[in-house]
Amino acid sequence: MILPDMTSEQMLKVMDADRDAIHQFADRFMADEGRRILRNKQTRFPCSLTKFMIAPESHQRYLLNFRIASKNEAYEGGHRFYFRAIINTHYGTEAANILVSREKDIRYIVYLRSHLFQRYAERMGLTMQRDELIRYFTKRNPMMIEASEWRKESDCMMLCHDGACFGEISEKDPTFIDLKTFIATETMEDGTYRGRLNKIFDDALCGALWERYLQDPEHASFLAQTTKRRKDK
């Protein structure tokens, strides 16, 4: 089980050990409950499905987020998903996921503190809490992009569809990105700053899609269909 005081290496070890169980659970879910949801006449594409699970060996709880680009995928049985570990602390519910830097061939842990989710709810005008809130955040913000031009020393800002997450990169553990708070784009009073962040997000998204296209054109097409640009809001 993942604990909030673990190092990134220790968290990665737990997630890697659970990977087979996570994929088996995902396959079972999509073959049964997921397929029924996707084939419902009321389902609109692209769409995303979320499901919680507990890994049998580690007893670690995960949130799986499936993203489906088209109706064809629903009938062909193909599915793509990513997962976050859900950690309960005395501060509240927190989450961790793996971020892969293909350029550096390094894996990072992105850790989202409970304070970030509390600020997200507050600044998005939401009354939901804990599982419901993390599920909502995950469905709306499937892609998080580091604004590297903004970084100063260990400070870190990661942009997502709804706004910006702020935190720091651990000096003792450089593959641990600790995100602590959130500001919604729509609540930023400085229109110039808001516009700059929107441009950074859209440019970074285009760059990520182009980089992915060179390696996997089909996956790049999928991401383009299922990831909203800021100007589309």
N, C-alpha and C positions, 0 to 999 in steps of 0.2 A: 504494500500500500504506500502511496505517495504522501509524505508529510511536508508541511510548508517550510521546514528548516533544512530540507535535503539540498544537496548540490545539484547542478544541472546534470552531471554525469549519473548520479543516483536516480534521478527522475527518468532519464533516458533509458536506464537499465530496466526499470519497472515497465515502462511503455513498450520497450522492445520485447520483453518476455511475454507481454500480453497480446502482442500483435496478431498471432495466429488465432487466438480466441476471439479477438475483436472482428477479424475478417470472417470467421465462421458464424458469429452472431449476425453480422451484417448480411451475409448470404441468406441465412434463415429468415431474417426479417423481411428482406426484399422479395423472397420467394412466396411469402404468405401475406402478412399485413401490409407491407409496402406495395405489393402488386395490386391489392384490392383498392388501396387509396389512389394509386396512379391511374387505374382503369375506371375510376368513378367519373361519370360524365361531367361532374362539377369541377374537376381538377383542371387548372389552367397551367400551361407551360410557357416558359421554364418555371420550375418550382423546386422547393426543397422540403425534405422531411427530416425530422429529428427523432432520436430514440435514445433513451438512457439504458445502460447495461452495467452489470457488475461482473468483472473478470473472475472466473472460478478459482484461479490459483492465488492471485495477489489480493483478491477482494477489493480491488480498486474500482471505483465507479467512473464511468465514461459517458460523455454525450457524443453521439454520432450524428453528423450532419450530412445527409445525402443530397446531392444536387443533380437534378434531372433536366436536361436541356430541351427535350422534345418528346412528343407522344410515342415516336418510334422506339426510343430507349425504353419506355415503359413496357412495350409489348415484346421487345427483343430481349429483355431481361438484363441489359447492361446497367451498371450504376457506378457512380463515383462518390466517394465520401471522405471526410476527414474527421478526426476525433479530438476531443479535449478531455483531459483528466479533470474530474470534479473533486475538490478538496474542501472538506468541512473544517473550519477553524473556529476558535472562540470569538473571532472578529466577524465571522460570517462565511458565506460560501465563496470559494475562490476557484480558479481554473488554470490549467497549464496545457500548452500544446507545443508541438515540435515545429520549428521553422528551419527549413533547409536552404542554405546559401550555396547554390550550384556554382557560383563564381569562385567561392573560397573553398568549396567542398567541406563545409562545416555545418553541423547541426546545432541549433540553439534551442533553449527552452524559453518560450514566451509565457511569463507568469502574470496572470491578471488578478490583482488584489481585490478583496471585497469592497474596499473603499471606491475603486473604479466603478464597480457595478452600482454602488449606491449613488455616486455622482451621475452615472448614466441615467438611472431612473429619474433622478431629480431634474436633470437638464433636458430630458426627453418628455417630461410630464407624465411619467408612468407610475402606477400604484402597485404593480406586480413585484414580487420578491423571489429570492433564492432560485429554485429550479426554473420557474416560469420566466424570470428575468434573464437568466443565463441563456435559456433556450431562445428567447426573443432577440437578445443581442447577437447570438450566433447566427440565426437565420438572416438577420439584416446586414451583418458585417462578415461575409464569408472570406473576404480577402483583406489582410492588413499589410500595409506597405510602410517600411521605415523611411522617414523623410531625412535621408542622410545629410542633405545640405544644411539641415537645421542643427545637427548634432554639435554640441559643445562639450568637449571632454567626455564625461561618462553619461551626460544627459541624453535621453532618447525620446523621440516623438514618433509614434506609429499612426499613420492615417488609415481610417476605415470609412465606409460609406457615410456613416452618421456624424463623423467628426474626427477628433484627434485624441489619442491616448498618450499620456505623458508618464515617464518614469526614468529609469537609469539602467545602465549596464554595470553589473557588479564588477568592482575592481579586483576582488579576490577570485571571482568566477566569471571570466569574460564571455562565456557562452550562456549566461543567465540574464535575460532581459526582464526586468522587474517593472511592470506597468502599474502605476498607482492611482491615476486619476484620469478623468475624461472631460472634454469640453465639446459640446455639440456645435456643429458648424453654424446652424441657424441662430444660435444665441450669441455668436461673436459680434460685438458691436462695431468693430472696425471692418467696414466693407472691403477695403483694399487688402487687408490681411486675410479675410475670408476668401476673397477671390484668388489670392496667391496660393492658399492651401488647396483650393479646388484644382488649380492648374497643376500643382505639384502632384496631387493624387492622380489626375487624369494622365499626365505625362508619364508618371511612374507605371501606371497601369498599362499604357500603350507599350512602354519599354518591356514590361514583363511579358506581355502577350507576344511581342515580336521575338523576344528571346526564346519563349516556349515554342513558337511556330517553327523556328529553325531546328528544334529537337523533335517536336511531336506536333505536326500540323493539326491533327484531329483534336488533340487536347486543347490546343490554342483556340480552335473554333468553338469548342465547348465553353471555355472560360469567357470568351467574348459574348456568348449568348446568355450566360448566367451571372455576369458581374456588371452591375450598373456603374456608369460613369457619374461623376458628381453633377455634371451639367444636365443629366437626365432626370434629376430629382424634381 
